[in-house]
Amino acid sequence: MEAGCWRASVYNRMYHPRGYVRPEDGGMMAEYDSLVNHVTLWNVAVERQIRVQGPGAEDFVNFVITRDATRIPVMHARYVILCNEHGGILNDPVLLRVAEDEFWFSLSDSDLLFWLQGVNVGRRFDVDIREIDVSPVQIQGPKSVDLMADLFGPAVAELPPYGLLAGDVGGCPVIVSQTGFSGEKGYEIYLKDSTLHAETLWNTVLEAGKPHQLAVVAPAHHRRIAAGILSWGQDMDQETLPFQANLGYQVPRQKAADYIGKAALEEARRQLEAGTPPYTHQLVGLRLGGKPIEDYAPDFWLISPTHDGGPGEPVGYVTSPWFSPELGQNIAMGYVPVDFTGVGTQLWVQLPDEYSDVPGSPVAAEVVEVPFRPSVNPNQREILRQRGLDAAV
């Protein structure tokens, strides 16, 4: 609140800051400017940390994620997904391996703690599963490396994507990762014993950020959309298969060990490759007309195949829209029928009157490649595409 937060939502049963710059002062697009040109500080304590620790930690984690946990080195992280037995996505956390026998799930918004503990009621891996007193902040933007070097020394600049580094801020123990939710250069600082040290960390970062034009902002959904980064509960949920949300690369072809959802996901891939996808809709990127969308969408706006397709004839829906200053137009992700997913497909989106060119009339949209513009920190999907691969190992 001292930093200017004027609105919040609830995420993982915690208040989640959703805006610092008021609309009359530029709103979310002013926050965007700080992110892409300078450096920003995000309060993301809502990313609760669930620790799996013990002799069976690697085997347990390997059973609940689709990727191969045995290939994650100590002091490295990975973006992972967890699925139910039908292949539906339960969560897409960053997974930190801080020791041979210790992993942290840095959560999206869901009750994953209950799921993990419930799985182990029947499986009985030799592990302890609990939430720990660790809370993260994100440092995102092109000047983030300079700020982090001031806090941790030059070694932090050599940290590879998803690498981890132990250190301290203001005398408080932390773990740093080169990760983030923006597509920009960025880091996360995971503070241990956060109920004791949160204000010390926060104020130390604020002070160190003054020479770098540090701004406190809300998590930048406008930038993550441009990077094609998904938000669980918005762009996917437990009824979504990874292949529907462009996360097929998270379903490995070489993982020998069993994991929850493996049979369903391998069958889904078989059907896809046979030309008979086991679902009707797929997530795509869209460029769309209308007036600039410069704030959070309050609803899932409908997509029609023709200009005359009114509210009674939708074929899909928008999940995450925003205005892209670099592209000079609105961009979005949304679900459309599989037959409408080809790049260049023309569609129509029913926007609210405040964003429509003509109130009551839909705006034109076109299916395009994702990400909408190159990421400074490419995500795993982008890296694999550059290598000509379709699956993580």
Summary of the structure (lengths in Angstrom):
residues: 393
radius of gyration: 21.1
end to end distance: 43.2
largest distance: 62.8
contacts: 1317
relative contact order: 0.14
helix: 27%
strand: 30%
